[in-house]
Protein backbone atom coordinates (compact mmCIF):
# COMPACT_ATOMS: atom_id res chain seq x y z
CA UNK A 1 0.00 0.00 0.00
CA UNK A 2 3.03 2.30 -0.10
CA UNK A 3 4.07 4.98 2.38
CA UNK A 4 1.82 5.44 5.41
CA UNK A 5 2.64 9.14 5.97
CA UNK A 6 -0.30 10.41 3.95
CA UNK A 7 -3.73 11.88 4.61
CA UNK A 8 -6.84 12.81 2.73
CA UNK A 9 -6.77 16.12 0.85
CA UNK A 10 -8.93 18.38 3.03
CA UNK A 11 -8.78 21.78 1.33
CA UNK A 12 -7.96 23.50 -1.93
CA UNK A 13 -4.54 24.79 -0.85
CA UNK A 14 -3.42 21.29 0.16
CA UNK A 15 -4.46 19.96 -3.23
CA UNK A 16 -2.71 22.77 -5.09
CA UNK A 17 0.50 22.40 -3.09
CA UNK A 18 0.55 18.65 -3.61
CA UNK A 19 -0.07 19.03 -7.36
CA UNK A 20 2.88 21.45 -7.55
CA UNK A 21 5.07 18.80 -5.91
CA UNK A 22 3.67 16.21 -8.28
CA UNK A 23 4.53 18.28 -11.34
CA UNK A 24 7.95 19.00 -9.86
CA UNK A 25 8.54 15.24 -9.55
CA UNK A 26 7.58 14.69 -13.19
CA UNK A 27 9.98 17.42 -14.24
CA UNK A 28 12.72 15.83 -12.12
CA UNK A 29 12.13 12.37 -13.58
CA UNK A 30 12.25 13.80 -17.08
CA UNK A 31 15.61 15.37 -16.26
CA UNK A 32 16.97 12.08 -14.92
CA UNK A 33 15.83 10.24 -18.04
CA UNK A 34 17.36 12.84 -20.36
CA UNK A 35 20.64 12.91 -18.47
CA UNK A 36 21.19 9.18 -18.01
CA UNK A 37 20.70 9.03 -14.24
CA UNK A 38 18.70 5.78 -14.28
CA UNK A 39 20.56 2.58 -13.39
CA UNK A 40 21.24 0.30 -16.36
CA UNK A 41 23.04 -2.89 -17.26
CA UNK A 42 21.63 -4.87 -14.34
CA UNK A 43 18.31 -6.69 -13.97
CA UNK A 44 16.68 -7.43 -10.65
CA UNK A 45 13.37 -8.95 -9.65
CA UNK A 46 11.37 -8.69 -6.44
CA UNK A 47 7.90 -9.42 -5.13
CA UNK A 48 5.18 -8.65 -2.60
CA UNK A 49 3.01 -11.45 -1.23
CA UNK A 50 -0.44 -10.82 0.28
CA UNK A 51 -2.36 -13.33 2.38
CA UNK A 52 -5.44 -13.82 4.56
CA UNK A 53 -5.42 -14.77 8.25
CA UNK A 54 -8.15 -17.24 9.23
CA UNK A 55 -9.36 -18.72 12.50
CA UNK A 56 -8.54 -22.44 12.72
CA UNK A 57 -12.03 -23.42 13.87
CA UNK A 58 -14.30 -21.21 11.81
CA UNK A 59 -11.98 -20.98 8.76
CA UNK A 60 -13.18 -17.38 8.40
CA UNK A 61 -11.09 -14.17 8.30
CA UNK A 62 -9.63 -13.25 11.68
CA UNK A 63 -8.99 -9.55 12.46
CA UNK A 64 -5.70 -10.01 14.31
CA UNK A 65 -3.15 -8.45 11.95
CA UNK A 66 -2.21 -5.62 14.32
CA UNK A 67 -1.77 -8.02 17.26
CA UNK A 68 0.32 -10.36 15.11
CA UNK A 69 2.55 -7.51 13.93
CA UNK A 70 3.03 -6.44 17.53
CA UNK A 71 4.53 -9.89 18.15
CA UNK A 72 6.74 -9.54 15.06
CA UNK A 73 8.09 -6.03 15.57
CA UNK A 74 11.66 -6.97 14.73
CA UNK A 75 10.68 -8.34 11.31
CA UNK A 76 10.56 -5.51 8.78
CA UNK A 77 9.50 -7.78 5.91
CA UNK A 78 5.92 -8.21 7.16
CA UNK A 79 3.45 -5.32 6.99
CA UNK A 80 -0.22 -4.42 7.25
CA UNK A 81 -2.62 -4.41 4.35
CA UNK A 82 -6.01 -2.80 3.87
CA UNK A 83 -8.06 -5.12 6.12
CA UNK A 84 -7.24 -6.35 9.62
CA UNK A 85 -7.29 -9.95 8.38
CA UNK A 86 -4.61 -9.32 5.72
CA UNK A 87 -0.81 -9.25 5.87
CA UNK A 88 1.87 -8.62 3.25
CA UNK A 89 5.45 -9.83 2.86
CA UNK A 90 7.99 -7.62 1.09
CA UNK A 91 10.62 -9.90 -0.43
CA UNK A 92 14.24 -8.95 -1.02
CA UNK A 93 15.10 -7.81 -4.56
CA UNK A 94 17.54 -10.17 -6.26
CA UNK A 95 19.61 -10.19 -9.41
CA UNK A 96 18.04 -11.98 -12.35
CA UNK A 97 20.67 -14.72 -12.56
CA UNK A 98 21.92 -17.99 -11.09
CA UNK A 99 19.82 -19.72 -8.42
CA UNK A 100 18.03 -16.66 -7.09
CA UNK A 101 14.54 -17.95 -7.83
CA UNK A 102 15.13 -20.91 -5.55
CA UNK A 103 16.48 -18.51 -2.92
CA UNK A 104 13.33 -16.41 -3.12
CA UNK A 105 11.18 -19.50 -2.65
CA UNK A 106 13.22 -20.41 0.43
CA UNK A 107 12.83 -16.83 1.68
CA UNK A 108 9.02 -17.06 1.39
CA UNK A 109 8.96 -20.44 3.13
CA UNK A 110 11.13 -19.11 5.94
CA UNK A 111 8.87 -16.09 6.44
CA UNK A 112 5.72 -18.24 6.42
CA UNK A 113 7.23 -20.55 9.02
CA UNK A 114 7.96 -17.61 11.34
CA UNK A 115 4.50 -16.16 10.78
CA UNK A 116 2.78 -19.49 11.41
CA UNK A 117 4.61 -19.89 14.72
CA UNK A 118 3.08 -16.59 15.87
CA UNK A 119 -0.37 -17.37 14.43
CA UNK A 120 -0.54 -20.60 16.43
CA UNK A 121 -0.74 -18.48 19.56
CA UNK A 122 -3.95 -16.98 18.14
CA UNK A 123 -5.36 -20.37 17.06
CA UNK A 124 -5.12 -19.12 13.48
CA UNK A 125 -3.22 -19.69 10.27
CA UNK A 126 -2.55 -18.03 6.90
CA UNK A 127 -4.12 -18.81 3.53
CA UNK A 128 -2.53 -18.03 0.17
CA UNK A 129 -5.43 -17.57 -2.22
CA UNK A 130 -6.65 -14.93 -4.65
CA UNK A 131 -10.05 -14.72 -2.91
CA UNK A 132 -10.73 -16.73 0.24
CA UNK A 133 -13.66 -19.14 -0.40
CA UNK A 134 -15.16 -18.51 3.06
CA UNK A 135 -15.01 -14.71 2.96
CA UNK A 136 -18.41 -13.03 3.05
CA UNK A 137 -19.60 -9.50 2.38
CA UNK A 138 -19.93 -8.66 6.07
CA UNK A 139 -16.20 -9.35 6.55
CA UNK A 140 -15.56 -6.35 4.29
CA UNK A 141 -17.31 -3.75 6.44
CA UNK A 142 -15.62 -0.52 7.50
CA UNK A 143 -14.94 -1.72 11.06
CA UNK A 144 -12.51 -4.31 9.68
CA UNK A 145 -10.34 -1.66 8.04
CA UNK A 146 -6.78 -1.63 9.36
CA UNK A 147 -6.60 1.28 11.85
CA UNK A 148 -4.01 3.42 10.05
CA UNK A 149 -4.45 6.96 8.74
CA UNK A 150 -3.47 6.04 5.20
CA UNK A 151 -6.18 3.41 4.85
CA UNK A 152 -8.88 5.61 6.36
CA UNK A 153 -7.86 8.46 4.05
CA UNK A 154 -7.83 6.24 0.96
CA UNK A 155 -11.23 4.67 1.60
CA UNK A 156 -12.86 8.02 2.44
CA UNK A 157 -11.37 9.68 -0.64
CA UNK A 158 -12.64 6.90 -2.94
CA UNK A 159 -16.10 7.08 -1.36
CA UNK A 160 -16.11 10.84 -1.88
CA UNK A 161 -15.24 10.36 -5.57
CA UNK A 162 -18.25 8.07 -5.88
CA UNK A 163 -20.49 10.88 -4.59
CA UNK A 164 -21.87 8.63 -1.88
CA UNK A 165 -23.16 5.93 -4.21
CA UNK A 166 -22.95 2.25 -3.31
CA UNK A 167 -20.34 -0.08 -4.73
CA UNK A 168 -22.00 -2.55 -7.09
CA UNK A 169 -20.58 -5.92 -8.05
CA UNK A 170 -22.02 -7.46 -11.22
CA UNK A 171 -20.10 -10.56 -12.22
CA UNK A 172 -21.54 -13.44 -14.21
CA UNK A 173 -20.05 -16.91 -14.52
CA UNK A 174 -21.52 -20.31 -13.67
CA UNK A 175 -23.44 -18.40 -11.00
CA UNK A 176 -24.29 -14.71 -10.82
CA UNK A 177 -23.16 -12.11 -8.30
CA UNK A 178 -25.31 -9.02 -8.28
CA UNK A 179 -24.85 -7.19 -5.00
CA UNK A 180 -24.11 -3.75 -3.61
CA UNK A 181 -21.92 -2.67 -0.72
CA UNK A 182 -21.41 0.59 1.13
CA UNK A 183 -17.59 0.70 1.20
CA UNK A 184 -14.70 0.22 -1.27
CA UNK A 185 -13.15 -2.05 1.38
CA UNK A 186 -14.60 -4.82 -0.75
CA UNK A 187 -11.24 -4.70 -2.58
CA UNK A 188 -9.69 -6.30 0.53
CA UNK A 189 -11.20 -9.61 -0.59
CA UNK A 190 -8.37 -9.77 -3.15
CA UNK A 191 -4.87 -10.99 -2.34
CA UNK A 192 -2.10 -11.13 -4.91
CA UNK A 193 1.52 -12.00 -5.64
CA UNK A 194 2.94 -8.86 -7.20
CA UNK A 195 6.16 -9.40 -9.14
CA UNK A 196 8.58 -6.58 -10.02
CA UNK A 197 11.10 -6.48 -12.87
CA UNK A 198 13.79 -3.80 -13.08
CA UNK A 199 14.11 -2.39 -16.59
CA UNK A 200 16.63 -0.05 -18.26
CA UNK A 201 15.16 3.35 -19.18
CA UNK A 202 16.07 2.86 -22.85
CA UNK A 203 14.19 -0.46 -22.88
CA UNK A 204 11.18 0.64 -20.84
CA UNK A 205 8.71 1.20 -23.70
CA UNK A 206 9.61 -2.10 -25.32
CA UNK A 207 9.42 -4.08 -22.08
CA UNK A 208 6.25 -2.44 -20.78
CA UNK A 209 4.42 -3.24 -24.02
CA UNK A 210 5.60 -6.85 -23.78
CA UNK A 211 4.28 -6.94 -20.21
CA UNK A 212 0.90 -5.86 -21.58
CA UNK A 213 1.03 -8.69 -24.12
CA UNK A 214 1.84 -11.21 -21.37
CA UNK A 215 -0.83 -10.06 -18.92
CA UNK A 216 -3.45 -12.42 -20.33
CA UNK A 217 -1.25 -15.56 -20.43
CA UNK A 218 -0.09 -14.77 -16.87
CA UNK A 219 -3.72 -14.70 -15.72
CA UNK A 220 -4.63 -17.91 -17.53
CA UNK A 221 -1.67 -19.77 -16.05
CA UNK A 222 -2.07 -18.50 -12.49
CA UNK A 223 -5.88 -18.12 -12.13
CA UNK A 224 -6.85 -18.93 -8.53
CA UNK A 225 -9.92 -16.82 -7.69
CA UNK A 226 -13.03 -18.47 -9.14
CA UNK A 227 -15.36 -17.85 -6.19
CA UNK A 228 -16.72 -14.72 -4.51
CA UNK A 229 -19.17 -15.00 -1.58
CA UNK A 230 -19.86 -18.62 -2.48
CA UNK A 231 -20.63 -17.83 -6.14
CA UNK A 232 -18.72 -19.46 -9.01
CA UNK A 233 -17.77 -16.56 -11.28
CA UNK A 234 -14.68 -15.84 -13.39
CA UNK A 235 -11.60 -18.07 -13.15
CA UNK A 236 -9.75 -14.96 -11.94
CA UNK A 237 -12.55 -13.01 -10.28
CA UNK A 238 -9.99 -10.71 -8.60
CA UNK A 239 -9.85 -8.76 -11.86
CA UNK A 240 -13.56 -7.92 -11.90
CA UNK A 241 -13.88 -7.54 -8.12
CA UNK A 242 -11.01 -5.06 -7.85
CA UNK A 243 -12.06 -3.05 -10.90
CA UNK A 244 -15.67 -2.76 -9.75
CA UNK A 245 -14.80 -2.08 -6.10
CA UNK A 246 -12.97 1.11 -7.12
CA UNK A 247 -15.19 2.12 -10.03
CA UNK A 248 -16.46 5.60 -9.15
CA UNK A 249 -17.95 6.33 -12.57
CA UNK A 250 -21.61 7.26 -13.00
CA UNK A 251 -23.85 6.61 -15.98
CA UNK A 252 -25.00 9.50 -18.17
CA UNK A 253 -26.94 10.11 -21.36
CA UNK A 254 -23.91 10.75 -23.51
CA UNK A 255 -21.27 8.45 -24.97
CA UNK A 256 -18.38 10.23 -23.28
CA UNK A 257 -15.58 7.84 -22.30
CA UNK A 258 -14.58 7.64 -18.65
CA UNK A 259 -11.49 5.98 -17.22
CA UNK A 260 -11.30 3.81 -14.12
CA UNK A 261 -8.52 3.87 -11.53
CA UNK A 262 -8.13 0.11 -11.97
CA UNK A 263 -7.43 -0.66 -15.61
CA UNK A 264 -5.45 -2.55 -18.19
CA UNK A 265 -4.88 0.61 -20.20
CA UNK A 266 -6.20 1.90 -23.52
CA UNK A 267 -3.19 1.91 -25.80
CA UNK A 268 0.47 1.11 -26.25
CA UNK A 269 3.06 3.43 -24.74
CA UNK A 270 5.36 5.04 -27.29
CA UNK A 271 7.82 7.37 -25.57
CA UNK A 272 8.87 6.58 -21.99
CA UNK A 273 7.60 5.77 -18.50
CA UNK A 274 6.67 9.46 -18.25
CA UNK A 275 3.86 8.84 -20.73
CA UNK A 276 2.07 6.63 -18.17
CA UNK A 277 2.64 8.98 -15.23
CA UNK A 278 1.45 12.00 -17.19
CA UNK A 279 -1.65 10.16 -18.37
CA UNK A 280 -2.56 9.15 -14.82
CA UNK A 281 -2.00 12.65 -13.44
CA UNK A 282 -4.13 14.16 -16.20
CA UNK A 283 -6.99 11.65 -15.84
CA UNK A 284 -7.24 10.98 -12.13
CA UNK A 285 -7.83 13.39 -9.28
CA UNK A 286 -5.38 13.52 -6.42
CA UNK A 287 -6.82 11.39 -3.59
CA UNK A 288 -4.10 11.56 -0.95
CA UNK A 289 -1.86 14.29 0.35
CA UNK A 290 1.60 13.92 1.83
CA UNK A 291 3.82 16.53 3.41
CA UNK A 292 6.72 16.62 0.98
CA UNK A 293 9.85 17.35 2.98
CA UNK A 294 12.35 17.27 0.11
CA UNK A 295 12.03 19.31 -3.06
CA UNK A 296 12.91 16.85 -5.82
CA UNK A 297 14.27 19.50 -8.20
CA UNK A 298 16.44 20.99 -5.46
CA UNK A 299 17.80 17.53 -4.66
CA UNK A 300 18.72 17.06 -8.32
CA UNK A 301 20.70 20.30 -8.30
CA UNK A 302 22.65 18.91 -5.34
CA UNK A 303 23.50 15.79 -7.34
CA UNK A 304 21.24 13.54 -5.25
CA UNK A 305 18.61 11.20 -6.69
CA UNK A 306 15.21 12.36 -5.36
CA UNK A 307 12.65 9.95 -3.90
CA UNK A 308 9.76 11.55 -5.90
CA UNK A 309 7.40 11.15 -2.95
CA UNK A 310 4.45 13.00 -4.48
CA UNK A 311 4.63 10.95 -7.68
CA UNK A 312 4.80 7.69 -5.74
CA UNK A 313 1.84 8.65 -3.53
CA UNK A 314 -0.32 9.46 -6.54
CA UNK A 315 0.86 6.34 -8.40
CA UNK A 316 -0.20 4.21 -5.42
CA UNK A 317 -3.83 5.33 -5.96
CA UNK A 318 -3.94 4.38 -9.66
CA UNK A 319 -4.09 0.62 -10.11
CA UNK A 320 -2.84 -0.36 -13.55
CA UNK A 321 -2.51 -4.13 -13.85
CA UNK A 322 1.02 -3.45 -15.09
CA UNK A 323 2.04 -0.55 -12.90
CA UNK A 324 5.09 1.67 -13.54
CA UNK A 325 7.45 2.02 -10.58
CA UNK A 326 10.33 4.34 -9.73
CA UNK A 327 12.68 3.71 -6.83
CA UNK A 328 16.06 4.55 -5.36
CA UNK A 329 18.29 1.66 -4.30
CA UNK A 330 20.36 1.60 -1.11
CA UNK A 331 23.33 2.77 -3.18
CA UNK A 332 21.45 5.98 -4.01
CA UNK A 333 21.00 5.13 -7.70
CA UNK A 334 17.47 5.51 -9.15
CA UNK A 335 15.90 2.69 -11.15
CA UNK A 336 12.68 1.83 -13.02
CA UNK A 337 10.49 -1.25 -12.61
CA UNK A 338 7.38 -2.88 -14.04
CA UNK A 339 5.05 -4.27 -11.36
CA UNK A 340 2.93 -7.20 -12.56
CA UNK A 341 -0.27 -7.12 -10.48
CA UNK A 342 -2.37 -9.72 -12.33
CA UNK A 343 -1.17 -12.84 -10.50
CA UNK A 344 -3.12 -14.00 -7.43
CA UNK A 345 -1.69 -15.30 -4.20
CA UNK A 346 -1.41 -19.11 -3.99
CA UNK A 347 -2.34 -21.84 -4.47
CA UNK A 348 1.13 -22.87 -3.16
CA UNK A 349 4.56 -21.29 -2.86
CA UNK A 350 6.04 -23.43 -5.68
CA UNK A 351 3.07 -22.45 -7.86
CA UNK A 352 3.61 -18.74 -7.22
CA UNK A 353 7.32 -18.97 -7.95
CA UNK A 354 6.58 -20.92 -11.13
CA UNK A 355 4.14 -18.17 -12.20
CA UNK A 356 6.78 -15.51 -11.55
CA UNK A 357 9.55 -17.42 -13.33
CA UNK A 358 7.31 -18.04 -16.34
CA UNK A 359 6.42 -14.33 -16.62
CA UNK A 360 9.97 -13.09 -16.10
CA UNK A 361 11.41 -15.65 -18.54
CA UNK A 362 8.78 -14.87 -21.17
CA UNK A 363 9.45 -11.13 -20.76
CA UNK A 364 13.13 -11.72 -21.55
CA UNK A 365 12.46 -14.27 -24.28
CA UNK A 366 9.97 -12.11 -26.16
CA UNK A 367 12.31 -9.11 -25.86
CA UNK A 368 14.96 -11.22 -27.62
CA UNK A 369 12.53 -12.11 -30.43
CA UNK A 370 10.77 -8.79 -31.03
CA UNK A 371 12.26 -5.32 -31.17
CA UNK A 372 8.79 -3.76 -31.19
CA UNK A 373 5.80 -5.92 -30.30
CA UNK A 374 3.45 -3.16 -31.49
CA UNK A 375 4.25 -4.05 -35.10
CA UNK A 376 2.91 -7.61 -34.90
CA UNK A 377 -0.30 -7.38 -32.84
CA UNK A 378 -3.06 -4.83 -32.28
CA UNK A 379 -3.60 -3.47 -28.78
CA UNK A 380 -7.30 -4.32 -29.08
CA UNK A 381 -6.33 -8.01 -29.22
CA UNK A 382 -4.45 -7.64 -25.94
CA UNK A 383 -7.48 -6.14 -24.21
CA UNK A 384 -9.72 -8.87 -25.57
CA UNK A 385 -7.27 -11.57 -24.44
CA UNK A 386 -7.10 -9.95 -20.99
CA UNK A 387 -10.86 -10.24 -20.51
CA UNK A 388 -10.97 -13.79 -21.87
CA UNK A 389 -8.15 -14.88 -19.55
CA UNK A 390 -9.86 -13.41 -16.49
CA UNK A 391 -13.15 -15.09 -17.33
CA UNK A 392 -11.93 -18.46 -18.59
CA UNK A 393 -8.35 -18.98 -17.40
CA UNK A 394 -6.85 -22.09 -19.02
CA UNK A 395 -10.01 -22.56 -21.11
CA UNK A 396 -9.61 -19.29 -23.07
CA UNK A 397 -9.02 -18.79 -26.79
CA UNK A 398 -6.74 -15.91 -27.82
CA UNK A 399 -5.95 -13.71 -30.78
CA UNK A 400 -2.18 -13.78 -30.89
CA UNK A 401 0.71 -12.38 -32.91
CA UNK A 402 -0.11 -11.68 -36.57
CA UNK A 403 -3.79 -12.33 -35.87
CA UNK A 404 -3.38 -16.05 -35.17
CA UNK A 405 -6.29 -17.66 -33.31
CA UNK A 406 -5.03 -20.10 -30.71
CA UNK A 407 -6.14 -21.82 -27.50
CA UNK A 408 -4.14 -20.70 -24.47
CA UNK A 409 -2.91 -24.21 -23.63
CA UNK A 410 -1.53 -24.65 -27.16
CA UNK A 411 0.02 -21.20 -26.98
CA UNK A 412 1.74 -22.03 -23.71
CA UNK A 413 3.08 -25.43 -24.73
CA UNK A 414 4.11 -24.55 -28.30
CA UNK A 415 5.32 -20.98 -27.89
CA UNK A 416 5.42 -19.26 -24.53
CA UNK A 417 7.02 -21.90 -22.30
CA UNK A 418 9.84 -22.47 -24.86
CA UNK A 419 10.23 -18.69 -25.17
CA UNK A 420 10.45 -18.34 -21.38
CA UNK A 421 13.08 -21.09 -21.33
CA UNK A 422 15.17 -19.17 -23.87
CA UNK A 423 14.88 -15.97 -21.85
CA UNK A 424 15.91 -17.68 -18.62
CA UNK A 425 18.89 -19.38 -20.25
CA UNK A 426 20.04 -16.05 -21.66
CA UNK A 427 20.05 -14.65 -18.12
CA UNK A 428 22.14 -17.60 -16.87
CA UNK A 429 19.43 -18.98 -14.59
CA UNK A 430 20.45 -22.39 -13.28
CA UNK A 431 19.11 -25.25 -15.41
CA UNK A 432 17.70 -26.99 -12.34
CA UNK A 433 15.57 -23.94 -11.54
CA UNK A 434 14.42 -23.54 -15.16
CA UNK A 435 13.39 -27.18 -15.29
CA UNK A 436 11.74 -27.09 -11.88
CA UNK A 437 9.60 -23.99 -12.32
CA UNK A 438 8.75 -24.25 -16.02
CA UNK A 439 8.13 -27.95 -15.39
CA UNK A 440 5.40 -26.96 -12.91
CA UNK A 441 3.81 -24.70 -15.53
CA UNK A 442 4.05 -27.37 -18.22
CA UNK A 443 2.55 -30.10 -16.01
CA UNK A 444 -0.21 -27.74 -14.91
CA UNK A 445 -1.13 -26.99 -18.51
CA UNK A 446 -0.97 -30.62 -19.64
CA UNK A 447 -3.18 -31.72 -16.75
CA UNK A 448 -5.52 -28.78 -17.46
CA UNK A 449 -5.38 -27.74 -13.82
CA UNK A 450 -4.60 -24.44 -12.13
CA UNK A 451 -5.88 -23.19 -8.79
CA UNK A 452 -9.20 -22.03 -10.27
CA UNK A 453 -9.96 -25.34 -12.00
CA UNK A 454 -8.99 -27.34 -8.89
CA UNK A 455 -11.31 -25.18 -6.79
CA UNK A 456 -14.25 -25.41 -9.19
CA UNK A 457 -13.86 -29.18 -9.59
CA UNK A 458 -13.58 -29.65 -5.83
CA UNK A 459 -16.63 -27.49 -5.22
CA UNK A 460 -18.66 -29.51 -7.74
CA UNK A 461 -17.62 -32.74 -6.01
CA UNK A 462 -18.53 -31.39 -2.58
CA UNK A 463 -21.95 -30.21 -3.77
CA UNK A 464 -22.81 -33.78 -4.74
CA UNK A 465 -22.58 -34.72 -1.06
CA UNK A 466 -25.63 -32.55 -0.33
CA UNK A 467 -24.15 -30.41 2.44
CA UNK A 468 -24.65 -26.75 3.29
CA UNK A 469 -22.81 -24.07 1.34
CA UNK A 470 -20.84 -23.04 4.42
CA UNK A 471 -19.61 -26.59 5.00
CA UNK A 472 -18.69 -26.86 1.33
CA UNK A 473 -16.70 -23.61 1.35
CA UNK A 474 -15.07 -24.52 4.67
CA UNK A 475 -13.97 -27.93 3.38
CA UNK A 476 -12.54 -26.20 0.32
CA UNK A 477 -10.62 -23.72 2.47
CA UNK A 478 -9.26 -26.38 4.80
CA UNK A 479 -8.07 -28.45 1.81
CA UNK A 480 -6.22 -25.39 0.47
CA UNK A 481 -4.51 -24.84 3.83
CA UNK A 482 -3.59 -28.52 4.17
CA UNK A 483 -2.11 -28.74 0.66
CA UNK A 484 -0.21 -25.46 1.00
CA UNK A 485 1.51 -26.72 4.12
CA UNK A 486 2.73 -29.73 2.09
CA UNK A 487 4.47 -27.30 -0.29
CA UNK A 488 3.02 -29.21 -3.25
CA UNK A 489 2.01 -27.68 -6.64
CA UNK A 490 -1.72 -27.57 -7.32
CA UNK A 491 -1.67 -29.99 -10.24
CA UNK A 492 -0.77 -32.72 -7.71
CA UNK A 493 -3.58 -31.92 -5.27
CA UNK A 494 -6.49 -34.29 -4.75
CA UNK A 495 -9.95 -32.76 -4.88
CA UNK A 496 -11.30 -31.43 -1.58
CA UNK A 497 -13.55 -33.73 0.43
CA UNK A 498 -15.72 -33.43 3.53
CA UNK A 499 -12.92 -35.05 5.53
CA UNK A 500 -11.17 -31.72 4.86
CA UNK A 501 -13.14 -29.95 7.56
CA UNK A 502 -10.45 -30.08 10.22
CA UNK A 503 -11.59 -28.47 13.46
CA UNK A 504 -14.49 -26.72 11.71
CA UNK A 505 -17.15 -25.57 14.15
CA UNK A 506 -20.31 -24.00 12.68
CA UNK A 507 -21.58 -22.66 16.02
CA UNK A 508 -20.21 -19.16 15.36
CA UNK A 509 -21.87 -18.85 11.97
CA UNK A 510 -23.95 -15.82 11.15
CA UNK A 511 -27.41 -16.25 9.66
CA UNK A 512 -26.17 -14.74 6.37
CA UNK A 513 -23.72 -17.64 5.98
CA UNK A 514 -26.36 -20.27 6.58
CA UNK A 515 -29.67 -19.00 5.20
CA UNK A 516 -31.33 -20.08 1.95
CA UNK A 517 -31.23 -17.27 -0.61
CA UNK A 518 -32.82 -19.02 -3.60
CA UNK A 519 -36.30 -18.21 -2.37
CA UNK A 520 -39.73 -19.27 -3.54
CA UNK A 521 -42.14 -16.48 -2.57
CA UNK A 522 -45.77 -15.55 -3.17
CA UNK A 523 -47.91 -12.42 -3.07
CA UNK A 524 -50.99 -11.70 -0.94
CA UNK A 525 -53.42 -12.05 -3.85
CA UNK A 526 -52.19 -15.49 -4.93
CA UNK A 527 -54.68 -18.31 -4.38
CA UNK A 528 -53.72 -20.95 -1.83
CA UNK A 529 -54.16 -23.79 -4.34
CA UNK A 530 -51.14 -22.40 -6.20
CA UNK A 531 -49.15 -22.07 -2.99
CA UNK A 532 -49.99 -25.63 -2.00
CA UNK A 533 -48.84 -26.99 -5.35
CA UNK A 534 -45.61 -24.96 -5.15
CA UNK A 535 -44.86 -26.36 -1.71
CA UNK A 536 -45.45 -29.87 -2.98
CA UNK A 537 -43.27 -29.32 -6.04
CA UNK A 538 -40.36 -28.00 -3.98
CA UNK A 539 -40.93 -30.23 -0.90
CA UNK A 540 -41.01 -27.20 1.42
CA UNK A 541 -43.21 -26.27 4.39
CA UNK A 542 -42.84 -22.49 4.54
CA UNK A 543 -43.25 -19.78 1.90
CA UNK A 544 -42.59 -16.06 2.58
CA UNK A 545 -45.08 -13.49 1.31
CA UNK A 546 -43.53 -10.36 -0.21
CA UNK A 547 -44.73 -7.31 -2.09
CA UNK A 548 -43.47 -5.89 -5.40
CA UNK A 549 -40.67 -4.00 -3.59
CA UNK A 550 -39.34 -7.18 -1.98
CA UNK A 551 -40.64 -6.25 1.49
CA UNK A 552 -41.78 -9.10 3.74
CA UNK A 553 -45.55 -9.07 4.36
CA UNK A 554 -46.19 -12.45 5.91
CA UNK A 555 -45.48 -16.17 6.02
CA UNK A 556 -47.53 -19.12 4.78
CA UNK A 557 -47.10 -22.56 6.36
CA UNK A 558 -48.11 -25.95 5.01
CA UNK A 559 -50.26 -26.49 8.12
CA UNK A 560 -52.34 -23.36 7.37
CA UNK A 561 -52.69 -24.38 3.74
CA UNK A 562 -53.90 -27.86 4.71
CA UNK A 563 -56.45 -26.54 7.21
CA UNK A 564 -57.93 -24.11 4.71
CA UNK A 565 -58.09 -26.64 1.88
CA UNK A 566 -59.93 -29.08 4.17
CA UNK A 567 -62.48 -26.36 4.93
CA UNK A 568 -62.97 -25.75 1.23
CA UNK A 569 -63.56 -29.43 0.61
CA UNK A 570 -66.27 -29.41 3.28
CA UNK A 571 -67.88 -26.18 2.19
CA UNK A 572 -67.63 -23.53 -0.52
CA UNK A 573 -65.57 -23.84 -3.71
CA UNK A 574 -64.58 -20.18 -3.46
CA UNK A 575 -60.83 -19.73 -3.74
CA UNK A 576 -58.98 -18.39 -0.74
CA UNK A 577 -56.08 -15.96 -1.12
CA UNK A 578 -52.76 -15.93 0.71
CA UNK A 579 -53.77 -12.73 2.53
CA UNK A 580 -56.61 -14.56 4.30
CA UNK A 581 -54.46 -17.29 5.88
CA UNK A 582 -50.92 -15.94 6.17
CA UNK A 583 -49.14 -15.10 9.41
CA UNK A 584 -49.16 -11.32 9.16
CA UNK A 585 -46.41 -10.59 11.65
CA UNK A 586 -43.98 -13.52 11.43
CA UNK A 587 -41.02 -13.71 13.78
CA UNK A 588 -37.91 -12.73 11.80
CA UNK A 589 -34.16 -12.56 12.18
CA UNK A 590 -31.37 -10.53 10.55
CA UNK A 591 -28.38 -11.57 8.42
CA UNK A 592 -25.99 -10.38 11.16
CA UNK A 593 -27.53 -12.59 13.89
CA UNK A 594 -25.73 -15.77 14.94
CA UNK A 595 -27.31 -19.12 14.14
CA UNK A 596 -27.30 -19.89 17.88
CA UNK A 597 -29.47 -16.82 18.46
CA UNK A 598 -31.72 -17.87 15.58
CA UNK A 599 -32.11 -21.37 17.04
CA UNK A 600 -33.05 -19.94 20.43
CA UNK A 601 -35.59 -17.64 18.77
CA UNK A 602 -37.21 -20.59 16.99
CA UNK A 603 -37.35 -22.69 20.18
CA UNK A 604 -38.74 -19.80 22.24
CA UNK A 605 -41.54 -19.14 19.76
CA UNK A 606 -42.06 -22.81 18.85
CA UNK A 607 -41.80 -22.11 15.13
CA UNK A 608 -40.12 -23.95 12.27
CA UNK A 609 -38.94 -21.09 10.05
CA UNK A 610 -37.43 -17.61 10.30
CA UNK A 611 -37.60 -15.19 7.37
CA UNK A 612 -34.36 -13.17 7.24
CA UNK A 613 -34.96 -9.45 6.84
CA UNK A 614 -32.73 -6.41 6.45
CA UNK A 615 -34.23 -2.91 6.24
CA UNK A 616 -37.65 -4.59 5.90
CA UNK A 617 -36.44 -6.37 2.75
CA UNK A 618 -36.65 -10.17 2.55
CA UNK A 619 -33.13 -11.54 1.95
CA UNK A 620 -33.41 -15.21 2.95
CA UNK A 621 -35.00 -17.86 5.14
CA UNK A 622 -33.79 -20.51 7.59
CA UNK A 623 -35.86 -23.50 8.66
CA UNK A 624 -35.78 -26.29 11.23
CA UNK A 625 -34.66 -28.67 8.46
CA UNK A 626 -31.54 -26.57 7.87
CA UNK A 627 -30.63 -26.77 11.55
CA UNK A 628 -31.33 -30.51 11.64
CA UNK A 629 -29.01 -31.10 8.66
CA UNK A 630 -26.07 -29.19 10.08
CA UNK A 631 -26.53 -30.66 13.58
CA UNK A 632 -26.64 -34.23 12.30
CA UNK A 633 -23.50 -33.75 10.24
CA UNK A 634 -21.70 -32.18 13.20
CA UNK A 635 -22.65 -35.17 15.37
CA UNK A 636 -21.47 -37.56 12.65
CA UNK A 637 -18.06 -35.84 12.51
CA UNK A 638 -17.73 -35.91 16.30
CA UNK A 639 -18.61 -39.62 16.32
CA UNK A 640 -16.06 -40.33 13.58
CA UNK A 641 -13.39 -38.34 15.41
CA UNK A 642 -14.13 -40.19 18.68
CA UNK A 643 -13.78 -43.59 16.94
CA UNK A 644 -10.37 -42.59 15.62
Beta strands, then each sheet from edge to edge (+ up, - down):
strand 1: 7-8
strand 2: 44-55
strand 3: 78-80
strand 4: 86-90
strand 5: 94-95
strand 6: 124-127
strand 7: 167-172
strand 8: 176-181
strand 9: 193-199
strand 10: 227-228
strand 11: 231-232
strand 12: 262-263
strand 13: 288-289
strand 14: 319-320
strand 15: 322-328
strand 16: 334-340
strand 17: 397-399
strand 18: 405-407
strand 19: 521-522
strand 20: 542-546
strand 21: 552-557
strand 22: 588-589
strand 23: 609-614
strand 24: 617-623
sheet 1: 1+ 13-
sheet 2: 3+ 4- 2+ 5-
sheet 3: 3+ 4- 2+ 6-
sheet 4: 3+ 4- 2+ 9- 16+ 15-
sheet 5: 7+ 8-
sheet 6: 10+ 11-
sheet 7: 12+ 14+
sheet 8: 17+ 18-
sheet 9: 19+ 20+ 21-
sheet 10: 22+ 23+ 24-
end
